[in-house]
Amino acid sequence: MPENVAGPSVPAAFSAALETIRHAAVRPELVLSEIPSPGGLAPHSIALSADVNPARHDSDSELGTGRFILLFDPAAPEAWGGPFRVVCFAQAPLETDIGTDPFLADVAWSWLVDALDARGAGYTAASGTATKILSTGYGELAGQGDGAQLELRASWTPTDHNLGAHVEGWGELLCMLAGLPPAVEGVSVLAARRVGRE
């Protein structure tokens, strides 16, 4: 979690947001760490990486991986509709037959919305894309067979100061994409492909 980003040059609103992120209660299946933020997107930012039960340290998980970036611009850019903007990414391998489901993208987007709403994360101006990738190995990769992957990229403008709830919602989405049971009962899951593709 963020440790060294606060200081005299950091606005109070951003420092308060970092504090809520520091206390976010993510699922135990996730390994969460801070990574370098991309430069030039905002005057202040923090980036997090998460992996679902990674098999190797510092390596993307074969079950699911994601990134969460919080941007802060006190000028509140018109396109954002506020001083904060969240940009996130989540991906997970799937069984090939699930990857061909025509409703898969809709389900993934609804999981994000439901996960944010379940944690009381207020937001507006949500946008994103869900991409299904189907692949077949040939030549020396023929042994890998067919594979499928789902990738969700999204952004939204938080309307509250509890950014920890936004991190928790993103983490829940990542776990659900990886095929783990939802933290909220009554939601169906996708079967994750358990064999990673190089």
Secondary structure, DSSP 8 states (H G I E B T S, - for coil): ---S--STTS-HHHHHHHHHHHT----TTEEEEEE---TTS-SEEEEEEEEES-SSTTS--SS-EEEEEEEE-TT--TTTTSSEEEEEEEEEEE-HHHHT-TTHHHHHHHHHHHHHHHTT--EEEEEEEEEEEEEE--GGGGGG-EEEEEEEEEEEEESSS-HHHHHHHHHHHHHHHTT---SSTT-----B--S---
